[in-house]
């Protein structure tokens, strides 16, 4: 009987050991999703396609997307630690870096070549007609720089108009109530403004290279989850290629997700940047250098008093993910 007990005991011990070897390790916990926040703009739409077509999961990263209408709320939420990263206009990123010096841009997602516009009332035919009018812009951000550049081309200054602080999504409502007679906006709000009798007075096609949009992450995310960021970039670039090759399907996916009319979605006026274009942007010696464009915003914000100090530009852009051997989608 004692022999039988010994054999049973040995069998149980071996079984337990075998089970322990094959049981999932408690340390191999699933990483939380990357939380990324985006305002509604065509240049950020590849994130929707990457999510809906399963590109993020295929590349090995889980992503949670948060959509925000108001860019200032997006920036406030980012500063409060609610997102790991997000999409920002370069000017918005530069001003945000003043209070979040550890954040870094990892990719340029687009250059707008007409997608950003200033819409005006029908009686305003020329830039000179803006004198004395209420003109809206998101003051203290890239929007103010864009509108200021527009005024320069008409030999006007900010003092010649009444600059009013409104975000792009507010434009149709404020325009309809005649609180503003012109202002900066983009789709899908542009189409609403046109229906209200507005017309396009100026576009970002007239300010080449000024408006770039980027994806940036918090410093701790870049340090702790580099493989997830590489996977995110791979999936994004894959989505860009897919959308450009399947425009109608891509538009349908975006329209359904954002609940906006598909006729407000267009790749016209926007250059969705690929990997090689990104490398040029991150090359300090390139004529397209993001460092040179970032300095335009830095100088403007400091000169206007919006911020007193911005971190060293060189520390705000991280090109290492673009040169990784496995970044290609």
C-alpha positions as a LaTeX table, in Angstrom:
\begin{tabular}{lrrr}
\hline
Residue & $x$ (\AA) & $y$ (\AA) & $z$ (\AA) \\
\hline
Unk1 & 0.00 & 0.00 & 0.00 \\
Unk2 & 2.85 & 2.39 & 0.85 \\
Unk3 & 4.36 & 1.80 & $-2.60$ \\
Unk4 & 1.07 & 2.69 & $-4.23$ \\
Unk5 & 0.86 & 5.90 & $-2.21$ \\
Unk6 & 4.41 & 6.80 & $-3.23$ \\
Unk7 & 3.58 & 6.25 & $-6.92$ \\
Unk8 & 0.41 & 8.32 & $-6.62$ \\
Unk9 & 2.33 & 11.11 & $-4.86$ \\
Unk10 & 5.04 & 11.11 & $-7.53$ \\
Unk11 & 2.41 & 11.20 & $-10.27$ \\
Unk12 & 0.66 & 14.16 & $-8.66$ \\
Unk13 & 3.92 & 16.08 & $-8.24$ \\
Unk14 & 4.91 & 15.48 & $-11.88$ \\
Unk15 & 1.42 & 16.53 & $-13.04$ \\
Unk16 & 1.63 & 19.73 & $-11.03$ \\
Unk17 & 5.06 & 20.51 & $-12.44$ \\
Unk18 & 3.89 & 19.90 & $-15.99$ \\
Unk19 & 0.84 & 22.11 & $-15.46$ \\
Unk20 & 3.02 & 24.87 & $-14.02$ \\
Unk21 & 5.29 & 24.73 & $-17.08$ \\
Unk22 & 2.40 & 25.13 & $-19.48$ \\
Unk23 & 0.30 & 27.60 & $-17.49$ \\
Unk24 & 0.38 & 31.22 & $-18.70$ \\
Unk25 & 2.88 & 33.32 & $-16.81$ \\
Unk26 & 1.28 & 36.00 & $-14.68$ \\
Unk27 & 3.99 & 38.45 & $-15.75$ \\
Unk28 & 2.91 & 38.22 & $-19.40$ \\
Unk29 & 0.05 & 40.67 & $-18.96$ \\
Unk30 & $-1.66$ & 42.22 & $-21.96$ \\
Unk31 & $-0.50$ & 45.78 & $-22.59$ \\
Unk32 & $-3.22$ & 48.42 & $-22.32$ \\
Unk33 & $-4.30$ & 50.06 & $-25.57$ \\
Unk34 & $-2.53$ & 53.17 & $-26.76$ \\
Unk35 & $-4.98$ & 55.99 & $-26.11$ \\
Unk36 & $-4.76$ & 58.61 & $-28.85$ \\
Unk37 & $-6.87$ & 61.74 & $-29.20$ \\
Unk38 & $-7.76$ & 63.41 & $-32.51$ \\
Unk39 & $-9.80$ & 66.40 & $-33.63$ \\
Unk40 & $-11.96$ & 65.99 & $-36.74$ \\
Unk41 & $-9.73$ & 66.72 & $-39.74$ \\
Unk42 & $-9.12$ & 64.85 & $-42.99$ \\
Unk43 & $-5.40$ & 64.41 & $-42.34$ \\
Unk44 & $-6.09$ & 62.31 & $-39.25$ \\
Unk45 & $-8.57$ & 59.99 & $-40.95$ \\
Unk46 & $-6.01$ & 57.23 & $-41.68$ \\
Unk47 & $-6.29$ & 56.36 & $-37.98$ \\
Unk48 & $-9.94$ & 55.42 & $-38.58$ \\
Unk49 & $-9.10$ & 53.19 & $-41.53$ \\
Unk50 & $-6.24$ & 51.56 & $-39.62$ \\
Unk51 & $-8.65$ & 50.77 & $-36.80$ \\
Unk52 & $-11.62$ & 49.60 & $-38.87$ \\
Unk53 & $-9.55$ & 47.50 & $-41.30$ \\
Unk54 & $-7.70$ & 45.82 & $-38.43$ \\
Unk55 & $-4.27$ & 47.18 & $-39.39$ \\
Unk56 & $-3.35$ & 48.09 & $-35.81$ \\
Unk57 & $-4.16$ & 44.62 & $-34.48$ \\
Unk58 & $-2.35$ & 43.00 & $-37.43$ \\
Unk59 & 0.75 & 45.03 & $-36.57$ \\
Unk60 & 0.53 & 43.97 & $-32.93$ \\
Unk61 & $-0.81$ & 47.03 & $-31.12$ \\
Unk62 & $-4.18$ & 47.77 & $-29.56$ \\
Unk63 & $-5.35$ & 51.37 & $-30.07$ \\
Unk64 & $-8.19$ & 53.31 & $-28.48$ \\
Unk65 & $-9.19$ & 56.40 & $-30.47$ \\
Unk66 & $-10.81$ & 59.41 & $-28.82$ \\
Unk67 & $-12.41$ & 62.05 & $-31.07$ \\
Unk68 & $-12.66$ & 65.65 & $-29.86$ \\
Unk69 & $-14.20$ & 68.62 & $-31.65$ \\
Unk70 & $-12.47$ & 71.32 & $-29.66$ \\
Unk71 & $-8.69$ & 71.46 & $-30.06$ \\
Unk72 & $-8.18$ & 73.32 & $-26.78$ \\
Unk73 & $-10.05$ & 70.57 & $-24.92$ \\
Unk74 & $-7.85$ & 67.99 & $-26.65$ \\
Unk75 & $-4.72$ & 69.80 & $-25.48$ \\
Unk76 & $-6.06$ & 70.20 & $-21.95$ \\
Unk77 & $-6.91$ & 66.49 & $-21.78$ \\
Unk78 & $-3.46$ & 65.58 & $-23.08$ \\
Unk79 & $-1.84$ & 67.78 & $-20.42$ \\
Unk80 & $-4.02$ & 66.07 & $-17.79$ \\
Unk81 & $-2.64$ & 62.68 & $-18.86$ \\
Unk82 & $-5.83$ & 61.36 & $-20.45$ \\
Unk83 & $-4.09$ & 60.35 & $-23.70$ \\
Unk84 & $-0.84$ & 58.60 & $-24.53$ \\
Unk85 & $-0.59$ & 60.58 & $-27.76$ \\
Unk86 & $-2.56$ & 62.26 & $-30.47$ \\
Unk87 & $-2.71$ & 64.23 & $-33.66$ \\
Unk88 & $-1.77$ & 67.89 & $-33.52$ \\
Unk89 & $-1.21$ & 70.71 & $-35.95$ \\
Unk90 & 2.49 & 71.58 & $-35.75$ \\
Unk91 & 1.65 & 74.99 & $-34.30$ \\
Unk92 & $-0.57$ & 73.41 & $-31.66$ \\
Unk93 & 2.16 & 70.92 & $-30.82$ \\
Unk94 & 4.70 & 73.72 & $-30.38$ \\
Unk95 & 2.51 & 75.71 & $-28.01$ \\
Unk96 & 1.56 & 72.54 & $-26.09$ \\
Unk97 & 5.23 & 71.65 & $-25.65$ \\
Unk98 & 5.66 & 74.75 & $-23.48$ \\
Unk99 & 3.76 & 72.96 & $-20.71$ \\
Unk100 & 4.58 & 69.39 & $-21.81$ \\
Unk101 & 8.31 & 69.51 & $-22.61$ \\
Unk102 & 8.68 & 65.72 & $-22.51$ \\
Unk103 & 6.35 & 65.05 & $-25.45$ \\
Unk104 & 7.79 & 64.25 & $-28.90$ \\
Unk105 & 6.57 & 64.17 & $-32.47$ \\
Unk106 & 7.29 & 60.82 & $-34.10$ \\
Unk107 & 5.68 & 61.30 & $-37.52$ \\
Unk108 & 4.36 & 63.99 & $-39.87$ \\
Unk109 & 0.97 & 62.78 & $-41.11$ \\
Unk110 & 0.10 & 65.45 & $-43.64$ \\
Unk111 & 0.83 & 68.79 & $-45.21$ \\
Unk112 & $-2.22$ & 70.86 & $-46.06$ \\
Unk113 & $-2.19$ & 72.32 & $-49.55$ \\
Unk114 & $-5.64$ & 73.86 & $-49.60$ \\
Unk115 & $-7.58$ & 71.94 & $-46.94$ \\
Unk116 & $-7.30$ & 74.83 & $-44.47$ \\
Unk117 & $-9.32$ & 77.81 & $-45.65$ \\
Unk118 & $-10.57$ & 81.26 & $-44.68$ \\
Unk119 & $-14.25$ & 81.61 & $-45.54$ \\
Unk120 & $-15.86$ & 85.04 & $-45.89$ \\
Unk121 & $-19.26$ & 86.57 & $-46.46$ \\
Unk122 & $-20.20$ & 87.08 & $-50.11$ \\
Unk123 & $-19.80$ & 90.88 & $-49.87$ \\
Unk124 & $-16.13$ & 90.42 & $-48.87$ \\
Unk125 & $-14.49$ & 90.02 & $-52.27$ \\
Unk126 & $-10.83$ & 90.73 & $-51.48$ \\
Unk127 & $-8.49$ & 90.63 & $-48.50$ \\
Unk128 & $-8.68$ & 94.42 & $-48.33$ \\
Unk129 & $-12.41$ & 94.08 & $-47.61$ \\
Unk130 & $-11.55$ & 92.37 & $-44.32$ \\
Unk131 & $-10.49$ & 95.69 & $-42.79$ \\
Unk132 & $-12.55$ & 96.37 & $-39.68$ \\
Unk133 & $-14.31$ & 92.98 & $-39.88$ \\
Unk134 & $-14.53$ & 90.24 & $-37.24$ \\
Unk135 & $-12.25$ & 87.39 & $-38.33$ \\
Unk136 & $-12.14$ & 84.15 & $-36.37$ \\
Unk137 & $-9.12$ & 81.99 & $-35.60$ \\
Unk138 & $-8.02$ & 79.72 & $-32.79$ \\
Unk139 & $-5.79$ & 82.33 & $-31.21$ \\
Unk140 & $-2.53$ & 81.16 & $-29.70$ \\
Unk141 & $-2.31$ & 78.22 & $-32.10$ \\
Unk142 & $-1.39$ & 77.51 & $-35.72$ \\
Unk143 & $-4.70$ & 79.05 & $-36.81$ \\
Unk144 & $-3.58$ & 82.51 & $-35.71$ \\
Unk145 & $-0.32$ & 82.12 & $-37.61$ \\
Unk146 & $-2.20$ & 81.05 & $-40.75$ \\
Unk147 & $-4.60$ & 84.00 & $-40.58$ \\
Unk148 & $-1.73$ & 86.39 & $-39.87$ \\
Unk149 & 0.11 & 85.12 & $-42.96$ \\
Unk150 & $-3.06$ & 85.63 & $-45.00$ \\
Unk151 & $-3.35$ & 89.23 & $-43.80$ \\
Unk152 & 0.26 & 89.87 & $-44.77$ \\
Unk153 & $-0.45$ & 88.89 & $-48.36$ \\
Unk154 & $-3.14$ & 91.58 & $-48.42$ \\
Unk155 & $-0.83$ & 94.16 & $-46.83$ \\
Unk156 & $-2.88$ & 94.01 & $-43.65$ \\
Unk157 & $-1.94$ & 93.38 & $-40.02$ \\
Unk158 & $-3.82$ & 91.90 & $-37.07$ \\
Unk159 & $-4.60$ & 95.45 & $-36.00$ \\
Unk160 & $-6.56$ & 96.05 & $-39.21$ \\
Unk161 & $-9.18$ & 93.42 & $-38.28$ \\
Unk162 & $-10.89$ & 92.25 & $-35.13$ \\
Unk163 & $-9.49$ & 88.79 & $-34.41$ \\
Unk164 & $-12.04$ & 86.68 & $-32.56$ \\
Unk165 & $-11.15$ & 83.41 & $-30.81$ \\
Unk166 & $-13.24$ & 80.53 & $-32.17$ \\
Unk167 & $-12.35$ & 76.98 & $-33.12$ \\
Unk168 & $-12.95$ & 75.64 & $-36.65$ \\
Unk169 & $-16.00$ & 73.57 & $-35.67$ \\
Unk170 & $-17.71$ & 76.68 & $-34.27$ \\
Unk171 & $-17.39$ & 78.60 & $-37.53$ \\
Unk172 & $-20.77$ & 77.78 & $-39.19$ \\
Unk173 & $-22.81$ & 78.76 & $-36.13$ \\
Unk174 & $-20.88$ & 81.99 & $-35.50$ \\
Unk175 & $-20.93$ & 82.83 & $-39.21$ \\
Unk176 & $-24.68$ & 82.31 & $-39.42$ \\
Unk177 & $-25.29$ & 84.63 & $-36.46$ \\
Unk178 & $-23.01$ & 87.28 & $-38.03$ \\
Unk179 & $-20.73$ & 87.27 & $-34.97$ \\
Unk180 & $-17.92$ & 86.87 & $-37.49$ \\
Unk181 & $-17.71$ & 87.89 & $-41.11$ \\
Unk182 & $-14.76$ & 85.65 & $-42.02$ \\
Unk183 & $-12.57$ & 83.03 & $-40.43$ \\
Unk184 & $-10.44$ & 79.91 & $-40.54$ \\
Unk185 & $-12.07$ & 76.50 & $-40.86$ \\
Unk186 & $-11.94$ & 73.18 & $-42.73$ \\
Unk187 & $-14.15$ & 70.25 & $-43.68$ \\
Unk188 & $-16.71$ & 69.13 & $-42.68$ \\
Unk189 & $-17.46$ & 72.64 & $-41.34$ \\
Unk190 & $-16.48$ & 74.27 & $-44.64$ \\
Unk191 & $-19.40$ & 72.72 & $-46.50$ \\
Unk192 & $-21.81$ & 74.03 & $-43.85$ \\
Unk193 & $-20.36$ & 77.54 & $-44.24$ \\
Unk194 & $-20.70$ & 77.43 & $-48.03$ \\
Unk195 & $-24.38$ & 76.50 & $-47.65$ \\
Unk196 & $-24.78$ & 79.62 & $-45.50$ \\
Unk197 & $-23.55$ & 81.79 & $-48.37$ \\
Unk198 & $-19.86$ & 81.91 & $-47.55$ \\
Unk199 & $-17.08$ & 81.61 & $-50.10$ \\
Unk200 & $-13.43$ & 80.65 & $-49.89$ \\
Unk201 & $-11.26$ & 83.75 & $-49.68$ \\
Unk202 & $-7.87$ & 82.17 & $-48.94$ \\
Unk203 & $-6.42$ & 78.66 & $-48.63$ \\
Unk204 & $-3.32$ & 76.94 & $-47.30$ \\
Unk205 & $-2.27$ & 76.41 & $-50.92$ \\
Unk206 & $-1.13$ & 80.03 & $-50.68$ \\
Unk207 & 1.07 & 79.32 & $-47.64$ \\
Unk208 & 3.08 & 76.29 & $-48.85$ \\
Unk209 & 4.73 & 74.27 & $-46.12$ \\
Unk210 & 3.24 & 76.28 & $-43.28$ \\
Unk211 & 0.62 & 73.84 & $-41.99$ \\
Unk212 & 1.76 & 70.35 & $-41.07$ \\
Unk213 & $-0.03$ & 67.86 & $-38.85$ \\
Unk214 & 1.88 & 65.44 & $-36.66$ \\
Unk215 & 1.42 & 62.51 & $-34.32$ \\
Unk216 & 3.10 & 62.94 & $-30.95$ \\
Unk217 & 3.36 & 60.82 & $-27.81$ \\
Unk218 & 4.19 & 61.43 & $-24.19$ \\
Unk219 & 7.83 & 60.90 & $-23.26$ \\
Unk220 & 7.15 & 57.97 & $-20.96$ \\
Unk221 & 5.21 & 56.17 & $-23.70$ \\
Unk222 & 8.08 & 56.65 & $-26.13$ \\
Unk223 & 10.51 & 55.25 & $-23.58$ \\
Unk224 & 8.36 & 52.37 & $-22.30$ \\
Unk225 & 6.51 & 51.25 & $-25.45$ \\
Unk226 & 8.76 & 51.81 & $-28.48$ \\
Unk227 & 7.55 & 48.65 & $-30.26$ \\
Unk228 & 3.94 & 49.79 & $-29.93$ \\
Unk229 & 4.82 & 53.13 & $-31.49$ \\
Unk230 & 6.59 & 51.40 & $-34.38$ \\
Unk231 & 3.52 & 49.21 & $-34.87$ \\
Unk232 & 1.29 & 52.30 & $-34.76$ \\
Unk233 & 3.35 & 54.00 & $-37.48$ \\
Unk234 & 3.37 & 50.86 & $-39.64$ \\
Unk235 & $-0.41$ & 50.56 & $-39.43$ \\
Unk236 & $-0.90$ & 54.27 & $-40.13$ \\
Unk237 & 1.26 & 54.15 & $-43.26$ \\
Unk238 & $-0.58$ & 51.01 & $-44.36$ \\
Unk239 & $-3.88$ & 52.87 & $-43.95$ \\
Unk240 & $-2.64$ & 55.82 & $-46.02$ \\
Unk241 & $-1.73$ & 53.49 & $-48.88$ \\
Unk242 & $-5.05$ & 51.68 & $-48.59$ \\
Unk243 & $-7.15$ & 54.86 & $-48.57$ \\
Unk244 & $-5.38$ & 56.37 & $-51.55$ \\
Unk245 & $-5.97$ & 53.14 & $-53.51$ \\
Unk246 & $-9.58$ & 52.70 & $-52.30$ \\
Unk247 & $-10.92$ & 56.23 & $-51.96$ \\
Unk248 & $-14.64$ & 55.44 & $-52.05$ \\
Unk249 & $-14.44$ & 52.59 & $-49.56$ \\
Unk250 & $-12.16$ & 54.63 & $-47.30$ \\
Unk251 & $-14.56$ & 57.59 & $-47.42$ \\
Unk252 & $-17.48$ & 55.32 & $-46.57$ \\
Unk253 & $-15.65$ & 53.94 & $-43.51$ \\
Unk254 & $-14.78$ & 57.44 & $-42.29$ \\
Unk255 & $-18.24$ & 58.85 & $-43.01$ \\
Unk256 & $-19.92$ & 56.11 & $-40.99$ \\
Unk257 & $-17.47$ & 56.35 & $-38.09$ \\
Unk258 & $-17.64$ & 60.14 & $-37.71$ \\
Unk259 & $-21.27$ & 60.45 & $-38.84$ \\
Unk260 & $-20.41$ & 63.12 & $-41.39$ \\
Unk261 & $-21.50$ & 63.34 & $-45.06$ \\
Unk262 & $-19.16$ & 61.48 & $-47.41$ \\
Unk263 & $-19.19$ & 64.46 & $-49.79$ \\
Unk264 & $-17.24$ & 66.45 & $-47.18$ \\
Unk265 & $-14.39$ & 63.95 & $-47.42$ \\
Unk266 & $-11.74$ & 64.63 & $-50.04$ \\
Unk267 & $-8.04$ & 64.07 & $-50.45$ \\
Unk268 & $-7.86$ & 67.25 & $-52.51$ \\
Unk269 & $-5.92$ & 69.95 & $-50.70$ \\
Unk270 & $-4.08$ & 67.49 & $-48.49$ \\
Unk271 & $-0.85$ & 65.55 & $-48.92$ \\
Unk272 & $-0.86$ & 62.45 & $-46.72$ \\
Unk273 & 2.83 & 61.90 & $-46.14$ \\
Unk274 & 4.59 & 58.59 & $-46.66$ \\
Unk275 & 7.73 & 57.20 & $-45.04$ \\
Unk276 & 10.21 & 58.79 & $-47.44$ \\
Unk277 & 8.55 & 62.20 & $-47.17$ \\
Unk278 & 8.72 & 61.87 & $-43.40$ \\
Unk279 & 12.44 & 61.28 & $-43.55$ \\
Unk280 & 12.83 & 64.53 & $-45.49$ \\
Unk281 & 10.78 & 66.43 & $-42.94$ \\
Unk282 & 12.96 & 65.11 & $-40.12$ \\
Unk283 & 16.19 & 65.97 & $-41.94$ \\
Unk284 & 17.48 & 69.27 & $-40.49$ \\
Unk285 & 19.32 & 70.01 & $-43.76$ \\
Unk286 & 16.23 & 69.56 & $-45.95$ \\
Unk287 & 14.36 & 72.53 & $-47.35$ \\
Unk288 & 11.23 & 70.82 & $-45.95$ \\
Unk289 & 12.75 & 70.48 & $-42.49$ \\
Unk290 & 10.17 & 70.38 & $-39.72$ \\
Unk291 & 12.70 & 72.09 & $-37.48$ \\
Unk292 & 12.64 & 75.20 & $-39.68$ \\
Unk293 & 8.85 & 75.22 & $-39.77$ \\
Unk294 & 8.66 & 74.70 & $-36.00$ \\
Unk295 & 10.85 & 77.77 & $-35.47$ \\
Unk296 & 8.32 & 79.91 & $-37.37$ \\
Unk297 & 5.70 & 79.00 & $-34.78$ \\
Unk298 & 8.08 & 79.28 & $-31.83$ \\
Unk299 & 9.13 & 82.79 & $-32.84$ \\
Unk300 & 5.52 & 83.83 & $-33.43$ \\
Unk301 & 4.21 & 82.56 & $-30.08$ \\
Unk302 & 7.05 & 84.09 & $-28.09$ \\
Unk303 & 6.80 & 87.39 & $-29.96$ \\
Unk304 & 3.04 & 87.57 & $-29.41$ \\
Unk305 & 3.38 & 86.64 & $-25.73$ \\
Unk306 & 1.34 & 83.43 & $-25.99$ \\
Unk307 & 4.22 & 81.55 & $-24.35$ \\
Unk308 & 7.37 & 82.73 & $-22.64$ \\
Unk309 & 9.59 & 79.75 & $-23.33$ \\
Unk310 & 9.50 & 76.65 & $-25.53$ \\
Unk311 & 11.88 & 73.68 & $-25.14$ \\
Unk312 & 14.85 & 73.29 & $-27.44$ \\
Unk313 & 13.31 & 72.34 & $-30.79$ \\
Unk314 & 15.83 & 69.52 & $-31.30$ \\
Unk315 & 14.40 & 67.68 & $-28.27$ \\
Unk316 & 10.80 & 67.77 & $-29.54$ \\
Unk317 & 11.19 & 65.59 & $-32.64$ \\
Unk318 & 12.14 & 61.92 & $-32.57$ \\
Unk319 & 13.01 & 60.46 & $-35.97$ \\
Unk320 & 14.32 & 57.14 & $-34.62$ \\
Unk321 & 11.08 & 55.29 & $-35.34$ \\
Unk322 & 11.27 & 56.22 & $-39.03$ \\
Unk323 & 14.66 & 54.59 & $-39.43$ \\
Unk324 & 13.88 & 51.38 & $-37.58$ \\
Unk325 & 14.42 & 48.26 & $-39.68$ \\
Unk326 & 10.86 & 47.12 & $-39.06$ \\
Unk327 & 8.96 & 50.36 & $-39.55$ \\
Unk328 & 7.92 & 49.61 & $-43.13$ \\
Unk329 & 4.22 & 48.77 & $-43.32$ \\
\hline
\end{tabular}
